[in-house]
Amino acid sequence: MSPDFSSIWVYLSTSPLLWLTATLLAYQVALALHVRAKGNPLVNPVMIAIAILVALLAVTKTPYKNYFDGAQFVHFLLGPATVALAIPLYQQLAKFKRHWLAFLVGTLAGSASAVISAMGIAWLLGASPAVVLSLAPKSVTTPIAMGIAEKIGGLPSLTAVMVILTGIIGASLAQYIMRAIKVRDDSVVGFAMGVTAHGLGTARAFQVSAEMGAFAGLAMGVTGALTAVLLPLALKLFGVI
């Protein structure tokens, strides 16, 4: 970079507005590509936006803390957005009342299989205890997963990466898998996406239908709560921690 541009960049890089704007622009570019691909779930806008921002931070050698100081308003909005999921769920309350036991059992089974499979595969591949524990909450939404990882002796930063990868893969492939096994009910597909792919799966489910999104949001919330309570207890019971 030229001296003049370098001095301008040093000034701009300290401005919170720069990174908030960069985040919004990156997502708009990613969303445009998603639309151009006719909504193909493999062209995941979150994955593309992350790649754009990572490349930008790497090229400009900007520390993550500087980026987060500017983009934290987006992070703040996760709270209200999560609470707002109660509205579409309320609209599906009658169906949930009819099938609440099946959904609860499904959540327990899905959460348990996600934890056991992740920890088991990592252990069989020779991962360290810290890595194994970091993978345990990979199917829970990021803030809860990082808190769980810290409590059980995992690495929160590694957990965050695995949560994002899990969400991207789940959001991209879940519908194809459900179609292959002939599951068509939007509530069931949405619930499965919420259990396995947390927030990114829920976002994808809302793109398909309000019913699918509502049950994905329900599954995401219940999975997070159950995992936060039961996972540490189970690991202590079996002497893992």
MARBA-3410 file (N, C-alpha, C, O; in Angstrom, 1 decimal):
241
0.8,-1.2,0.0,0.0,0.0,0.0,0.9,1.2,0.0,1.9,1.2,0.6 ~ 0.5,2.3,-0.7,1.2,3.6,-0.7,1.1,4.2,0.7,0.2,3.9,1.5 ~ 2.1,5.1,1.0,2.1,5.7,2.3,0.8,6.5,2.6,0.3,6.4,3.7 ~ 0.3,7.2,1.6,-0.9,7.9,1.9,-2.1,7.0,2.2,-2.9,7.2,3.1 ~ -2.2,5.9,1.4,-3.3,5.0,1.7,-3.1,4.3,3.0,-4.1,4.0,3.7
-1.9,4.0,3.3,-1.6,3.3,4.6,-2.0,4.1,5.8,-2.6,3.6,6.7 ~ -1.8,5.4,5.7,-2.2,6.3,6.8,-3.7,6.4,6.9,-4.3,6.5,8.0 ~ -4.3,6.4,5.7,-5.8,6.5,5.7,-6.4,5.2,6.3,-7.3,5.2,7.0 ~ -5.7,4.1,5.9,-6.2,2.8,6.4,-6.1,2.6,7.9,-7.0,2.1,8.6 ~ -4.9,3.1,8.4,-4.7,3.1,9.9,-5.9,3.8,10.6,-6.3,3.4,11.6
-6.2,5.0,10.0,-7.3,5.7,10.6,-8.7,5.0,10.5,-9.4,4.9,11.5 ~ -9.0,4.5,9.3,-10.3,3.8,9.1,-10.4,2.5,9.9,-11.5,2.2,10.4 ~ -9.3,1.8,10.0,-9.4,0.5,10.7,-9.7,0.6,12.1,-10.1,-0.4,12.7 ~ -9.5,1.8,12.7,-9.9,1.9,14.1,-11.4,2.4,14.3,-11.8,2.5,15.4 ~ -12.0,2.6,13.2,-13.4,3.1,13.3,-14.4,1.9,13.3,-14.4,1.0,12.5
-15.2,1.9,14.4,-16.2,0.8,14.5,-17.1,0.6,13.3,-17.5,-0.5,12.9 ~ -17.4,1.8,12.7,-18.4,1.8,11.6,-17.8,1.0,10.4,-18.6,0.4,9.6 ~ -16.5,1.0,10.2,-15.9,0.3,9.1,-16.2,-1.2,9.1,-16.6,-1.7,8.1 ~ -16.0,-1.8,10.2,-16.2,-3.3,10.2,-17.6,-3.7,10.3,-18.0,-4.8,9.8 ~ -18.5,-2.8,10.8,-19.9,-3.1,10.7,-20.3,-3.0,9.3,-21.1,-3.9,8.8
-19.9,-2.0,8.6,-20.2,-1.9,7.2,-19.6,-3.0,6.3,-20.3,-3.5,5.5 ~ -18.4,-3.4,6.7,-17.8,-4.5,5.9,-18.6,-5.8,6.1,-18.7,-6.6,5.2 ~ -19.1,-6.0,7.4,-19.8,-7.2,7.6,-21.1,-7.3,6.8,-21.5,-8.3,6.2 ~ -21.8,-6.1,6.8,-23.1,-6.0,6.1,-22.9,-6.2,4.6,-23.7,-6.9,3.9 ~ -21.8,-5.6,4.1,-21.5,-5.7,2.6,-21.2,-7.1,2.3,-21.6,-7.6,1.2
-20.4,-7.8,3.1,-20.0,-9.1,2.8,-21.2,-10.0,2.8,-21.3,-10.9,1.9 ~ -22.1,-9.8,3.7,-23.3,-10.7,3.7,-24.2,-10.4,2.5,-24.8,-11.3,1.9 ~ -24.3,-9.1,2.1,-25.1,-8.7,0.9,-24.5,-9.4,-0.4,-25.2,-9.9,-1.2 ~ -23.2,-9.4,-0.5,-22.5,-10.0,-1.6,-22.8,-11.5,-1.6,-23.2,-12.1,-2.6 ~ -22.7,-12.1,-0.4,-23.0,-13.6,-0.3,-24.4,-13.9,-0.6,-24.7,-14.9,-1.2
-25.3,-13.0,-0.1,-26.8,-13.3,-0.3,-27.1,-13.1,-1.8,-27.9,-13.9,-2.3 ~ -26.4,-12.2,-2.5,-26.7,-12.0,-4.0,-26.2,-13.3,-4.7,-26.9,-13.7,-5.6 ~ -25.1,-13.9,-4.3,-24.6,-15.1,-4.9,-25.6,-16.3,-4.6,-25.9,-17.1,-5.5 ~ -26.2,-16.3,-3.4,-27.1,-17.3,-3.0,-28.4,-17.2,-3.9,-28.9,-18.2,-4.4 ~ -28.9,-16.0,-4.1,-30.0,-15.8,-4.9,-29.8,-16.1,-6.4,-30.6,-16.7,-7.0
-28.6,-15.8,-6.8,-28.2,-16.1,-8.2,-28.1,-17.6,-8.4,-28.4,-18.1,-9.5 ~ -27.8,-18.3,-7.4,-27.8,-19.8,-7.4,-29.1,-20.4,-7.2,-29.3,-21.6,-7.0 ~ -30.2,-19.5,-7.2,-31.6,-20.0,-7.1,-31.8,-20.6,-5.7,-32.6,-21.6,-5.6 ~ -31.2,-20.1,-4.7,-31.4,-20.6,-3.3,-30.8,-21.9,-3.0,-31.1,-22.6,-2.1 ~ -29.8,-22.3,-3.8,-29.2,-23.6,-3.6,-28.5,-23.6,-2.2,-27.7,-22.7,-1.9
-28.9,-24.5,-1.3,-28.3,-24.5,0.1,-26.8,-24.7,0.1,-26.2,-24.3,1.1 ~ -26.2,-25.3,-0.9,-24.8,-25.4,-1.0,-24.1,-24.1,-1.1,-22.9,-23.9,-0.7 ~ -24.7,-23.1,-1.7,-24.2,-21.8,-1.8,-24.7,-21.0,-0.6,-25.5,-20.1,-0.6 ~ -24.1,-21.4,0.6,-24.5,-20.8,1.9,-24.0,-19.4,2.0,-22.8,-19.2,2.0 ~ -24.9,-18.4,2.2,-24.5,-17.0,2.4,-23.6,-16.8,3.6,-22.7,-15.9,3.5
-23.9,-17.5,4.7,-23.1,-17.3,5.9,-21.6,-17.8,5.6,-20.7,-17.1,6.0 ~ -21.5,-18.9,5.0,-20.2,-19.5,4.7,-19.4,-18.5,3.8,-18.2,-18.3,4.0 ~ -20.1,-18.0,2.8,-19.4,-17.1,1.8,-19.0,-15.8,2.5,-17.9,-15.3,2.3 ~ -19.9,-15.3,3.3,-19.6,-14.0,4.0,-18.4,-14.2,5.0,-17.6,-13.3,5.1 ~ -18.4,-15.3,5.7,-17.2,-15.6,6.6,-15.9,-15.6,5.8,-14.9,-15.1,6.2
-16.0,-16.3,4.6,-14.8,-16.4,3.8,-14.3,-15.0,3.3,-13.1,-14.8,3.3 ~ -15.2,-14.2,2.9,-14.9,-12.8,2.5,-14.3,-12.0,3.6,-13.2,-11.4,3.4 ~ -14.9,-12.1,4.8,-14.3,-11.3,6.0,-13.0,-11.9,6.4,-12.1,-11.1,6.8 ~ -12.8,-13.2,6.4,-11.5,-13.8,6.8,-10.4,-13.3,5.8,-9.3,-12.9,6.2 ~ -10.7,-13.3,4.5,-9.8,-12.9,3.5,-9.4,-11.4,3.7,-8.3,-11.0,3.6
-10.4,-10.6,4.0,-10.2,-9.2,4.2,-9.3,-8.9,5.5,-8.4,-8.1,5.4 ~ -9.6,-9.6,6.5,-8.8,-9.5,7.7,-7.4,-9.9,7.5,-6.4,-9.3,8.0 ~ -7.2,-11.0,6.8,-5.9,-11.5,6.5,-5.1,-10.6,5.6,-3.9,-10.3,5.9 ~ -5.7,-10.0,4.6,-5.0,-9.1,3.7,-4.6,-7.8,4.3,-3.5,-7.3,4.1 ~ -5.5,-7.3,5.2,-5.2,-6.1,5.9,-4.5,-6.3,7.2,-4.1,-5.3,7.9
-4.3,-7.5,7.6,-3.6,-7.8,8.8,-4.3,-7.2,10.0,-3.6,-6.6,10.9 ~ -5.6,-7.2,10.0,-6.4,-6.7,11.1,-6.6,-7.7,12.2,-7.1,-8.8,11.9 ~ -6.3,-7.4,13.5,-6.6,-8.3,14.6,-8.1,-8.5,14.7,-8.9,-7.6,14.4 ~ -8.5,-9.7,15.1,-9.9,-10.1,15.2,-10.5,-9.1,16.2,-11.7,-8.7,16.1 ~ -9.8,-8.7,17.3,-10.4,-7.8,18.3,-10.9,-6.5,17.7,-11.9,-6.0,18.0
-10.0,-6.0,16.8,-10.4,-4.7,16.1,-11.7,-4.9,15.3,-12.6,-4.1,15.3 ~ -11.8,-6.1,14.6,-13.0,-6.3,13.8,-14.2,-6.5,14.7,-15.2,-5.9,14.5 ~ -14.1,-7.2,15.8,-15.2,-7.5,16.7,-15.7,-6.2,17.4,-16.9,-6.0,17.6 ~ -14.7,-5.3,17.7,-15.1,-4.0,18.3,-16.1,-3.3,17.4,-17.0,-2.6,17.9 ~ -15.9,-3.4,16.1,-16.7,-2.7,15.2,-18.0,-3.4,14.8,-19.0,-2.8,14.6
-17.9,-4.8,14.8,-19.1,-5.6,14.3,-19.9,-6.1,15.5,-20.8,-6.9,15.3 ~ -19.6,-5.7,16.7,-20.3,-6.3,17.9,-21.8,-6.0,17.9,-22.5,-6.7,18.6 ~ -22.2,-4.9,17.2,-23.6,-4.6,17.2,-24.4,-5.8,16.5,-25.5,-6.1,16.9 ~ -23.8,-6.4,15.5,-24.5,-7.6,14.9,-24.6,-8.7,15.9,-25.6,-9.4,16.0 ~ -23.5,-8.9,16.7,-23.5,-9.9,17.7,-24.6,-9.6,18.7,-25.3,-10.5,19.2
-24.8,-8.4,19.1,-25.8,-8.0,20.1,-27.2,-8.4,19.6,-28.1,-8.7,20.3 ~ -27.4,-8.2,18.3,-28.7,-8.5,17.7,-29.1,-10.0,17.7,-30.3,-10.3,17.5 ~ -28.1,-10.9,18.0,-28.4,-12.3,18.1,-29.4,-12.6,19.2,-30.3,-13.4,19.1 ~ -29.3,-11.8,20.3,-30.2,-12.0,21.4,-31.7,-11.7,21.1,-32.5,-12.6,21.2 ~ -32.0,-10.5,20.6,-33.4,-10.2,20.2,-33.9,-11.1,19.1,-35.0,-11.5,19.0
-33.0,-11.5,18.1,-33.4,-12.4,17.0,-33.8,-13.7,17.6,-34.8,-14.3,17.1 ~ -33.1,-14.2,18.6,-33.4,-15.5,19.2,-34.7,-15.4,19.9,-35.6,-16.4,19.8 ~ -35.0,-14.4,20.6,-36.2,-14.2,21.4,-37.4,-14.1,20.4,-38.5,-14.6,20.6 ~ -37.1,-13.5,19.2,-38.2,-13.3,18.2,-38.7,-14.6,17.6,-39.7,-14.7,17.0 ~ -37.8,-15.6,17.8,-38.3,-17.0,17.3,-39.5,-17.5,18.0,-40.2,-18.4,17.5
-39.8,-16.9,19.1,-41.0,-17.3,19.9,-42.3,-17.0,19.1,-43.3,-17.7,19.2 ~ -42.3,-16.0,18.2,-43.5,-15.6,17.5,-43.9,-16.7,16.5,-45.1,-17.1,16.6 ~ -43.1,-17.1,15.6,-43.5,-18.2,14.7,-43.8,-19.5,15.4,-44.7,-20.3,15.0 ~ -43.1,-19.7,16.5,-43.4,-21.0,17.3,-44.8,-20.9,17.9,-45.5,-21.9,17.9 ~ -45.2,-19.7,18.4,-46.5,-19.6,18.9,-47.6,-19.9,17.9,-48.6,-20.4,18.2
-47.3,-19.5,16.7,-48.2,-19.8,15.6,-48.4,-21.3,15.3,-49.4,-21.7,14.7 ~ -47.4,-22.1,15.7,-47.4,-23.5,15.5,-47.7,-24.3,16.8,-47.5,-25.5,16.9 ~ -48.2,-23.5,17.8,-48.4,-24.1,19.2,-49.3,-25.3,19.2,-49.1,-26.3,19.9 ~ -50.4,-25.3,18.4,-51.3,-26.4,18.4,-50.7,-27.7,18.0,-50.9,-28.7,18.6 ~ -49.9,-27.6,16.9,-49.2,-28.8,16.4,-48.2,-29.3,17.4,-48.0,-30.5,17.6
-47.5,-28.4,18.1,-46.5,-28.8,19.1,-47.2,-29.5,20.3,-46.6,-30.4,20.8 ~ -48.3,-29.0,20.7,-49.0,-29.6,21.8,-49.4,-31.0,21.5,-49.4,-31.9,22.4 ~ -49.7,-31.3,20.2,-50.1,-32.7,19.8,-48.9,-33.6,19.8,-49.1,-34.8,20.1 ~ -47.7,-33.1,19.6,-46.6,-34.0,19.4,-45.4,-33.7,20.3,-44.3,-34.0,20.0 ~ -45.7,-33.0,21.4,-44.6,-32.5,22.3,-43.7,-33.7,22.8,-42.5,-33.5,22.9
-44.3,-34.8,23.1,-43.5,-35.9,23.6,-42.5,-36.5,22.5,-41.4,-36.7,22.8 ~ -43.0,-36.6,21.3,-42.1,-37.0,20.2,-41.0,-36.1,20.0,-39.9,-36.5,19.8 ~ -41.3,-34.8,20.1,-40.3,-33.8,19.9,-39.2,-33.8,21.0,-38.0,-33.6,20.8 ~ -39.7,-34.0,22.2,-38.8,-34.0,23.4,-37.9,-35.2,23.3,-36.7,-35.1,23.5 ~ -38.4,-36.4,23.0,-37.6,-37.6,22.8,-36.6,-37.4,21.6,-35.5,-37.8,21.7
-37.1,-36.8,20.6,-36.2,-36.6,19.4,-35.1,-35.7,19.8,-33.9,-35.9,19.3 ~ -35.3,-34.6,20.6,-34.3,-33.7,21.0,-33.2,-34.4,21.8,-32.0,-34.3,21.6 ~ -33.7,-35.2,22.8,-32.8,-36.0,23.7,-31.9,-37.0,22.8,-30.7,-37.0,23.0 ~ -32.6,-37.7,21.9,-31.8,-38.6,21.1,-30.9,-37.9,20.2,-29.7,-38.4,20.0 ~ -31.3,-36.8,19.5,-30.4,-36.1,18.6,-29.2,-35.5,19.3,-28.1,-35.5,18.8
-29.5,-34.9,20.5,-28.4,-34.3,21.3,-27.4,-35.3,21.7,-26.2,-35.1,21.6 ~ -27.9,-36.4,22.2,-27.0,-37.5,22.7,-26.2,-38.1,21.6,-25.0,-38.3,21.8 ~ -26.8,-38.3,20.4,-26.0,-38.9,19.3,-25.0,-37.9,18.8,-23.9,-38.3,18.4 ~ -25.3,-36.6,18.8,-24.4,-35.6,18.3,-23.1,-35.6,19.2,-22.0,-35.5,18.7 ~ -23.4,-35.6,20.5,-22.2,-35.6,21.5,-21.4,-36.9,21.4,-20.2,-36.8,21.3
-22.1,-38.0,21.5,-21.4,-39.3,21.5,-20.6,-39.5,20.2,-19.5,-40.0,20.2 ~ -21.2,-39.2,19.1,-20.5,-39.5,17.8,-19.3,-38.6,17.7,-18.2,-39.0,17.2 ~ -19.5,-37.3,18.0,-18.3,-36.3,17.9,-17.2,-36.7,18.8,-16.0,-36.8,18.4 ~ -17.5,-37.0,20.0,-16.4,-37.4,21.0,-15.8,-38.7,20.6,-14.6,-38.9,20.7 ~ -16.7,-39.7,20.2,-16.2,-41.0,19.9,-15.3,-41.0,18.7,-14.2,-41.6,18.7
-15.6,-40.3,17.6,-14.8,-40.2,16.4,-13.5,-39.5,16.7,-12.4,-40.0,16.3 ~ -13.5,-38.4,17.5,-12.3,-37.7,17.8,-11.4,-38.6,18.7,-10.2,-38.6,18.5 ~ -12.0,-39.3,19.6,-11.2,-40.2,20.5,-10.5,-41.3,19.7,-9.4,-41.7,19.9 ~ -11.3,-41.9,18.7,-10.8,-43.0,17.9,-9.6,-42.5,17.0,-8.7,-43.3,16.7 ~ -9.7,-41.3,16.6,-8.7,-40.7,15.7,-7.4,-40.2,16.5,-6.5,-39.6,15.9
-7.5,-40.4,17.8,-6.3,-40.0,18.7,-6.2,-38.6,19.1,-5.2,-38.1,19.4 ~ -7.4,-37.9,19.1,-7.4,-36.5,19.5,-7.1,-36.4,21.0,-7.3,-37.3,21.8 ~ -6.5,-35.2,21.4,-6.2,-35.0,22.8,-7.5,-34.9,23.6,-8.6,-34.6,23.0 ~ -7.5,-35.1,25.0,-8.7,-34.9,25.8,-9.4,-33.5,25.6,-10.6,-33.4,25.6 ~ -8.5,-32.5,25.5,-9.1,-31.1,25.4,-9.9,-31.0,24.1,-10.9,-30.4,24.0
-9.3,-31.6,23.0,-10.0,-31.5,21.7,-11.3,-32.3,21.7,-12.3,-31.9,21.2 ~ -11.3,-33.5,22.3,-12.4,-34.3,22.4,-13.6,-33.6,23.2,-14.7,-33.6,22.7 ~ -13.2,-32.9,24.3,-14.2,-32.2,25.0,-14.7,-31.0,24.3,-15.8,-30.6,24.4 ~ -13.8,-30.4,23.5,-14.2,-29.2,22.7,-15.3,-29.6,21.6,-16.1,-28.7,21.3 ~ -15.3,-30.8,21.2,-16.2,-31.2,20.1,-17.6,-31.6,20.7,-18.5,-31.7,19.9
-17.6,-31.9,22.0,-18.9,-32.4,22.6,-20.1,-31.5,22.3,-21.1,-32.0,21.9 ~ -20.0,-30.1,22.5,-21.2,-29.3,22.2,-21.3,-28.7,20.8,-21.8,-27.6,20.7 ~ -20.7,-29.3,19.8,-20.6,-28.8,18.5,-22.0,-28.5,17.8,-22.0,-27.7,16.9 ~ -23.0,-29.2,18.3,-24.3,-29.0,17.6,-25.2,-28.0,18.4,-26.4,-27.9,18.1 ~ -24.6,-27.3,19.3,-25.3,-26.3,20.1,-25.0,-24.9,19.6,-23.8,-24.7,19.1
-25.9,-23.9,19.7,-25.6,-22.6,19.2,-24.4,-22.0,19.8,-24.1,-22.3,21.0 ~ -23.6,-21.2,19.1,-22.3,-20.8,19.5,-22.1,-20.3,20.9,-21.2,-20.8,21.7 ~ -22.9,-19.3,21.4,-22.6,-18.7,22.8,-22.8,-19.8,23.8,-22.0,-19.9,24.8 ~ -23.8,-20.7,23.7,-24.0,-21.7,24.7,-22.9,-22.8,24.6,-22.3,-23.2,25.6 ~ -22.5,-23.1,23.4,-21.5,-24.1,23.1,-20.1,-23.7,23.7,-19.4,-24.5,24.3
-19.8,-22.4,23.5,-18.5,-21.9,24.1,-18.5,-22.0,25.6,-17.5,-22.3,26.2 ~ -19.6,-21.6,26.2,-19.8,-21.7,27.7,-19.6,-23.1,28.2,-19.0,-23.3,29.2 ~ -20.3,-24.0,27.5,-20.2,-25.4,27.9,-18.7,-25.9,27.8,-18.2,-26.6,28.7 ~ -18.1,-25.6,26.7,-16.7,-26.0,26.4,-15.8,-25.5,27.5,-14.9,-26.3,28.0 ~ -15.9,-24.3,27.9,-15.1,-23.7,29.0,-15.3,-24.4,30.3,-14.4,-24.6,31.1
-16.6,-24.8,30.6,-16.9,-25.4,31.8,-16.4,-26.8,31.9,-16.0,-27.3,33.0 ~ -16.4,-27.6,30.8,-16.0,-29.0,30.9,-14.5,-29.2,30.6,-14.1,-30.3,30.5 ~ -13.8,-28.1,30.3,-12.3,-28.2,30.1,-11.9,-28.3,28.6,-10.8,-28.7,28.3 ~ -12.8,-27.9,27.7,-12.5,-27.8,26.3,-11.9,-26.5,25.9,-11.6,-25.7,26.8 ~ -11.7,-26.3,24.6,-11.2,-25.0,24.1,-12.3,-24.3,23.4,-12.7,-24.6,22.3
-12.8,-23.2,24.0,-13.9,-22.5,23.4,-13.7,-22.0,22.0,-14.6,-22.0,21.2 ~ -12.5,-21.6,21.7,-12.2,-21.1,20.3,-12.4,-22.2,19.3,-12.9,-22.0,18.2 ~ -11.9,-23.4,19.6,-12.0,-24.6,18.8,-13.5,-25.0,18.7,-14.0,-25.3,17.6 ~ -14.2,-24.9,19.8,-15.6,-25.2,19.8,-16.4,-24.3,18.8,-17.3,-24.7,18.1 ~ -16.1,-23.0,18.9,-16.7,-22.0,18.0,-16.6,-22.4,16.6,-17.5,-22.3,15.8
-15.3,-22.7,16.2,-15.1,-23.1,14.8,-15.9,-24.3,14.4,-16.5,-24.4,13.3 ~ -15.9,-25.3,15.3,-16.6,-26.6,14.9,-18.1,-26.4,14.9,-18.8,-27.0,14.1 ~ -18.6,-25.5,15.8,-20.1,-25.1,15.7,-20.4,-24.5,14.4,-21.5,-24.9,13.8 ~ -19.6,-23.6,13.9,-19.9,-22.9,12.6,-19.9,-23.9,11.5,-20.7,-23.9,10.6 ~ -18.8,-24.8,11.5,-18.7,-25.8,10.4,-19.9,-26.7,10.5,-20.4,-27.1,9.4
-20.3,-27.1,11.7,-21.5,-28.0,11.8,-22.7,-27.4,11.3,-23.5,-28.0,10.6 ~ -22.9,-26.1,11.6,-24.1,-25.4,11.1,-24.1,-25.3,9.6,-25.1,-25.5,9.0 ~ -23.0,-24.9,9.0,-22.9,-24.8,7.6,-23.2,-26.1,6.9,-24.0,-26.1,5.9 ~ -22.6,-27.2,7.3,-22.8,-28.5,6.7,-24.2,-28.9,6.9,-24.8,-29.4,5.9 ~ -24.8,-28.7,8.1,-26.1,-29.1,8.3,-27.1,-28.3,7.5,-28.1,-28.9,6.9
-26.9,-27.0,7.5,-27.8,-26.2,6.7,-27.8,-26.5,5.2,-28.8,-26.4,4.5 ~ -26.6,-26.9,4.7,-26.4,-27.2,3.3,-27.0,-28.5,2.9,-27.5,-28.7,1.8 ~ -26.8,-29.5,3.8,-27.1,-30.9,3.3,-28.4,-31.5,4.0,-28.9,-32.5,3.5 ~ -28.9,-30.9,5.0,-30.0,-31.5,5.7,-31.2,-31.8,4.8,-31.8,-32.9,4.9 ~ -31.6,-30.9,4.0,-32.8,-31.1,3.2,-32.6,-32.3,2.2,-33.5,-33.0,1.9
-31.4,-32.4,1.6,-31.1,-33.4,0.7,-31.2,-34.8,1.4,-31.7,-35.8,0.9 ~ -30.6,-34.8,2.6,-30.7,-36.1,3.4,-32.1,-36.5,3.7,-32.5,-37.6,3.6 ~ -32.9,-35.5,4.2,-34.3,-35.8,4.5,-35.1,-36.2,3.3,-35.9,-37.1,3.4 ~ -34.8,-35.6,2.2,-35.5,-36.0,0.9,-35.1,-37.4,0.6,-35.9,-38.2,0.1 ~ -33.8,-37.8,0.8,-33.4,-39.1,0.4,-34.0,-40.2,1.3,-34.3,-41.3,0.8
-34.3,-39.9,2.5,-35.0,-40.9,3.4,-36.5,-40.7,3.4,-37.2,-41.2,4.3 ~ -37.0,-39.8,2.5,-38.4,-39.6,2.3,-39.1,-39.0,3.5,-40.3,-39.3,3.8 ~ -38.5,-38.0,4.2,-39.1,-37.3,5.2,-39.6,-35.9,4.6,-38.7,-35.2,4.2 ~ -40.9,-35.7,4.6,-41.4,-34.5,3.9,-42.0,-33.5,4.9,-42.2,-32.3,4.5 ~ -42.4,-33.9,6.0,-43.1,-33.0,7.0,-42.2,-31.8,7.4,-41.1,-32.0,7.9
-42.6,-30.6,7.1,-41.8,-29.4,7.4,-41.4,-29.3,8.9,-40.3,-28.9,9.2 ~ -42.3,-29.7,9.8,-42.0,-29.6,11.2,-40.9,-30.6,11.6,-40.1,-30.3,12.4 ~ -41.0,-31.8,11.0,-39.9,-32.8,11.4,-38.6,-32.4,10.8,-37.6,-32.5,11.4 ~ -38.6,-31.9,9.5,-37.4,-31.5,8.9,-36.8,-30.3,9.6,-35.6,-30.3,9.9 ~ -37.6,-29.4,10.0,-37.1,-28.2,10.7,-36.6,-28.6,12.1,-35.5,-28.0,12.5
-37.3,-29.5,12.8,-36.8,-29.9,14.1,-35.4,-30.6,14.0,-34.5,-30.3,14.8 ~ -35.3,-31.4,13.0,-34.0,-32.1,12.8,-32.9,-31.1,12.5,-31.7,-31.2,12.9 ~ -33.2,-30.0,11.7,-32.2,-29.0,11.4,-31.8,-28.2,12.6,-30.7,-27.8,12.8 ~ -32.8,-27.9,13.4,-32.5,-27.2,14.7,-31.6,-27.9,15.6,-30.8,-27.4,16.3 ~ -31.9,-29.2,15.8,-31.1,-30.1,16.7,-29.7,-30.2,16.2,-28.7,-30.1,17.0
-29.5,-30.4,14.9,-28.1,-30.7,14.4,-27.4,-29.5,13.9,-26.1,-29.5,14.0 ~ -28.1,-28.5,13.4,-27.4,-27.3,12.8,-27.7,-26.0,13.4,-27.4,-24.9,12.8 ~ -28.3,-26.0,14.6,-28.5,-24.8,15.5,-29.0,-23.6,14.7,-29.9,-23.7,13.9 ~ -28.3,-22.4,14.9,-28.8,-21.2,14.3,-28.8,-21.1,12.7,-29.7,-20.6,12.1 ~ -27.7,-21.7,12.2,-27.6,-21.7,10.7,-28.6,-22.6,10.1,-29.2,-22.3,9.0
-28.9,-23.7,10.7,-30.0,-24.6,10.2,-31.3,-23.9,10.4,-32.2,-24.1,9.5 ~ -31.5,-23.2,11.5,-32.8,-22.5,11.7,-33.0,-21.4,10.6,-34.1,-21.2,10.1 ~ -31.9,-20.7,10.3,-32.0,-19.6,9.3,-32.4,-20.2,7.9,-33.2,-19.7,7.2 ~ -31.8,-21.4,7.6,-32.1,-22.0,6.3,-33.5,-22.5,6.3,-34.2,-22.5,5.3 ~ -34.0,-23.1,7.5,-35.3,-23.6,7.6,-36.4,-22.5,7.3,-37.4,-22.7,6.7
-36.1,-21.3,7.8,-37.0,-20.1,7.6,-37.1,-19.7,6.2,-38.1,-19.2,5.7 ~ -36.0,-20.0,5.4,-36.0,-19.7,4.0,-37.0,-20.6,3.2,-37.5,-20.3,2.2 ~ -37.3,-21.8,3.8,-38.1,-22.8,3.2,-39.6,-22.5,3.5,-40.4,-22.4,2.7 ~ -39.9,-22.4,4.9,-41.2,-22.2,5.3,-41.2,-21.7,6.8,-40.3,-22.0,7.5 ~ -42.3,-21.0,7.1,-42.4,-20.5,8.5,-42.5,-21.7,9.5,-42.0,-21.6,10.6
-43.3,-22.7,9.1,-43.4,-23.9,10.0,-42.1,-24.6,10.2,-41.8,-24.9,11.3 ~ -41.3,-24.8,9.1,-40.0,-25.4,9.3,-39.1,-24.6,10.2,-38.4,-25.1,11.0 ~ -39.1,-23.3,10.0,-38.3,-22.4,10.8,-38.7,-22.4,12.3,-37.9,-22.3,13.1 ~ -40.0,-22.4,12.5,-40.5,-22.4,13.9,-40.0,-23.6,14.7,-39.6,-23.5,15.8 ~ -40.1,-24.8,14.1,-39.7,-26.0,14.8,-38.2,-26.1,14.9,-37.7,-26.7,15.8
-37.5,-25.5,13.9,-36.0,-25.5,14.0,-35.6,-24.6,15.1,-34.7,-25.0,15.9 ~ -36.3,-23.4,15.3,-36.0,-22.6,16.4,-36.2,-23.2,17.7,-35.5,-23.1,18.7 ~ -37.4,-23.9,17.8,-37.7,-24.6,19.1,-36.6,-25.7,19.4,-36.2,-25.8,20.5 ~ -36.2,-26.4,18.4,-35.2,-27.5,18.6,-33.9,-26.9,19.0,-33.2,-27.4,19.9 ~ -33.5,-25.8,18.4,-32.3,-25.1,18.7,-32.3,-24.7,20.2,-31.3,-24.9,20.9
-33.3,-24.1,20.7,-33.4,-23.6,22.0,-33.4,-24.8,23.0,-32.7,-24.7,24.0 ~ -34.2,-25.8,22.8,-34.3,-26.9,23.7,-33.0,-27.7,23.7,-32.6,-28.1,24.8 ~ -32.4,-27.9,22.6,-31.1,-28.6,22.5,-30.0,-27.9,23.3,-29.3,-28.5,24.0 ~ -30.0,-26.6,23.2,-29.0,-25.8,23.9,-29.2,-25.9,25.4,-28.3,-26.1,26.2 ~ -30.5,-25.8,25.9,-30.8,-25.9,27.3,-30.4,-27.3,27.9,-29.8,-27.4,28.9
-30.9,-28.3,27.2,-30.6,-29.7,27.6,-29.2,-30.0,27.7,-28.7,-30.6,28.6 ~ -28.4,-29.6,26.6,-27.0,-29.9,26.5,-26.3,-29.2,27.6,-25.3,-29.7,28.2 ~ -26.6,-27.9,27.9,-25.9,-27.1,28.9,-26.1,-27.7,30.3,-25.2,-27.7,31.1 ~ -27.3,-28.3,30.5,-27.5,-28.9,31.8,-27.0,-30.4,31.9,-26.4,-30.7,32.9 ~ -27.3,-31.2,30.9,-27.1,-32.6,31.0,-25.7,-33.0,30.6,-25.2,-34.0,31.2
-25.0,-32.3,29.7,-23.7,-32.8,29.3,-22.7,-32.7,30.4,-22.0,-33.7,30.6 ~ -22.5,-31.6,31.1,-21.6,-31.7,32.2,-21.9,-32.7,33.3,-21.0,-33.4,33.8 ~ -23.2,-32.9,33.6,-23.6,-33.9,34.5,-23.2,-35.3,34.0,-22.7,-36.2,34.8 ~ -23.4,-35.6,32.8,-23.1,-36.9,32.2,-21.6,-37.2,32.2,-21.2,-38.3,32.5 ~ -20.8,-36.2,31.8,-19.4,-36.3,31.8,-18.8,-36.6,33.2,-17.9,-37.3,33.4
-19.4,-35.9,34.2,-19.0,-36.2,35.6,-19.4,-37.5,36.0,-18.6,-38.2,36.7 ~ -20.6,-38.0,35.7,-21.1,-39.3,36.1,-20.2,-40.4,35.5,-20.0,-41.4,36.2 ~ -19.7,-40.2,34.3,-18.8,-41.3,33.7,-17.4,-41.0,33.9,-16.5,-41.7,33.4 ~ -17.1,-40.0,34.7,-15.7,-39.8,35.1,-14.8,-39.2,34.1,-13.6,-39.3,34.1 ~ -15.4,-38.6,33.1,-14.6,-37.9,32.0,-14.0,-36.6,32.5,-12.9,-36.3,32.1
-14.7,-35.9,33.3,-14.2,-34.7,33.9,-14.2,-34.7,35.4,-13.8,-33.7,36.1
END
